[in-house]
Every structure is written in structure tokens, then in C-alpha cells.
Amino acid sequence: MAAYCIFDILRVKDAAAMECYRTHVLATIDRYGGRFLAIGGPCELIEGNVKPTFPIVIEFPSLRQAHLWYDSADYRDLKALRLAAVDSNAVFIQGL
């Protein structure tokens, strides 16, 4: 059952670090069967008051694969780089 990792990049504090992250992150996502579904772009608020700044949606084959990627040695250094370079929110959502 598919699962989704949704990030919202609220503020970039270190653009050079984020460029390094962007250059290398896809290979780690690929290793765990993930794929990008959305990267940024305009958001249209249709209900409530949530207003994503720069949303990113990644699909994985399962919630387990999403967690394996997020907690992997492959992603550990990149995750630390991203966490230092941006303010963000992230959630995992189990698909149907």
C-alpha cells in the first residue's frame, strides 16, 4: 500500500546547502522505491487556513519503505544537511 512523505519548506536558511541536498537526494529516494509527485509550485487554498510555502510530495511503495528511507544511513547526512539548511514541516501519510 503506497505511502506519502509530505514536506513543506517554510524558509531556506542556506541555499548552497540545499543545492547540495537537491543534487544528491534523488538517488537515496530511488533506492527505497520512492518518486517525487510534486515539488513546489503554486498552491490553491480551497478550505481552512493552511498555506503551504513550498510543498514536496514523495510517494513510496509502503509506509515501511518511507521510514526505511528516512531513517537510512543513505539519507542520514543529507537529512542533517536539510534540517540545518531549512525550516520545514514533514509528515508521513498511509495511502489507501
N, C-alpha and C positions, 0 to 999 in steps of 0.2 A: 504494500500500500504506500503510495507516494507521500512524501512529507516536504514541507517547505520551510526554508530559513528566510526570514524577512528582516532585513536591516534597514534602518533609516539613519543616514549620515546627517547629523544635525549641524556639525561645524567641523571644518578641516583646519587643524592647527599646524600641520606640517605637510605641505603639498609635495615636497620631494619624497618624503617617506611614503606617502600614498601612491605616488607614481611607481615606486619600487614594489609596493604591495600589489598594485594592479598588474604589473609585469609578471609576477610570479604566482598569483593566487589561482589562476585558471587550472594550472597543472595539478594542484592539490585537489581541487573540486572534481576534476575529471577522474582522478584515481579512486574516488568514492562514488562514482556514478552520478555525480551532480551535473546540473546545467543551469545556466542563467536563463530566467524567464523575463526579467525586467531589470534594467539598470538606469536609474534616474528617470528623466522625462517629466513632462507635466502631470500633475495630479489634479483631479477634479473632485472637490468635496461635494458629496451629494446628501450626506446626513451628518449630524453631530458637529463636533468642533476639532476633530483630528486633522492636522495638516502636515503630512509628511514633507520633509525637506528634500531629501534625495533617497528615495526608496530603491531597494535592491531585493529581488526575489530570486532565490535559488531553489530548484526542485531536486530532491534526492529520491532514490527508489524506495526508501523507507526512513522512518524516524531513527532507527538504529544506524543506518548509513550516515545520516546527517550528524548524529552525535559522534560516530567514529571519526568523521572528517574534522569536526570542530575540536575534538579532544586529541587529535592525532599528533604524533611527532612531526609529520609532514607540515602541518599547519601551525604548530606551536610558535615558532619565531615570527611568522607572518602575522599571526593573531596579536602577538605582543606589539609588533610594529604598528598595526592598525589601531589598537587600543590606545597607544601613546599619541598617534597622529590625528585622531578624530574624537569628537563627542558623538555618541551614537546610541541607538536602541536596537535590540535584536530579540527575535522570538522564533521558536520552532512551532510549527503547526502540523498536526497529523492530518493527512488527506483522507478522503472517503474511500 
